[in-house]
Each structure stands twice: as structure tokens, then as C-alpha cells.
């Protein structure tokens, strides 16, 4: 009889991964970040267990987006938010989002690739996104994402 391996909380090793987003495509980079946050790159990956590393993304303002059929993804991709009051719908394009809050565009893309439950919300807290090249998380060197 074979027994399944289930990692204990004390056995989980969390590393820090620093990603330079300059010149990378938004969706492809978000998929790779979600992969690392969930711990799918580790040989002991177990679904339902938070095994992933902490991810720091720098230069989020320099991320690019490939287009739709019209090649205008920066203008056609719209983010919506609602205040909860009548007439409280707000919308902002990807171009404006990258100018005003570049961290939110990448965070929303990564959130779309994580499970939408309690574990996904906990995993998303280990993602730190910064618009520039400076970050307060130690002396980690950037890792090249494929």
C-alpha cells in the first residue's frame, strides 16, 4: 500500500523571487507569476496547500500588452469597478491603468489566474508589485522569467 505525501506547514520552504517585468507581456508574465505563487514549480506540489514562494515584481509600469484583432489592447481592455451606490460604475482602460496604477493591472491579471477562494486570497498576499525598480524587500536579485 502506498501512502500519499502531504507536506506539513513546518516543511514548506518559502523563497523570495524577484521578477523584472520590463518588456514582458502582461498575460504571459501573470501566468508565470501565478505558477510560482501556487508552488507548481516545486516537486512536492500538493493541490490545496499553500506551498509557493513570495514574488516581488519590479518595473511593472514597463509591462506590455499584445493586441486583440484590432491590435489596440491598451484601449479596448477596460477595468470596471462599482462603489455600490446607484450610478457608481467606474471604468478605466488598460493604458490609463498602467499610467496611474501599474501595480493594479498586473495584480488583477495574476488574481484572474489564481483560485477564487480563501487560499487564492492568501496566496495573492505574497505578491508584491512595484512600478519602479526599487523595492524594500532585501537584496534579492531579479530572476529571468521565460
C-alpha positions, 0 to 999 in steps of 0.5 A: 500500500502506498501512502500519499505525501502531504507536506506539513506547514513546518516543511514548506520552504518559502523563497523570495523571487524577484521578477523584472517585468520590463518588456514582458507581456502582461498575460504571459508574465501573470501566468508565470507569476501565478505558477510560482505563487501556487508552488507548481514549480516545486516537486512536492506540489500538493493541490490545496496547500499553500506551498509557493514562494513570495514574488516581488515584481519590479518595473511593472509600469514597463509591462506590455500588452499584445493586441486583440484583432484590432491590435489596440489592447491598451484601449479596448481592455477596460477595468470596471469597478462599482462603489455600490451606490446607484450610478457608481460604475467606474471604468478605466482602460488598460493604458490609463491603468498602467499610467496611474496604477501599474501595480493594479493591472498586473495584480488583477491579471495574476488574481484572474489566474489564481483560485477564487477562494480563501487560499487564492486570497492568501496566496495573492498576499505574497505578491508584491508589485512595484512600478519602479525598480526599487523595492524594500524587500532585501537584496534579492536579485531579479530572476529571468522569467521565460 
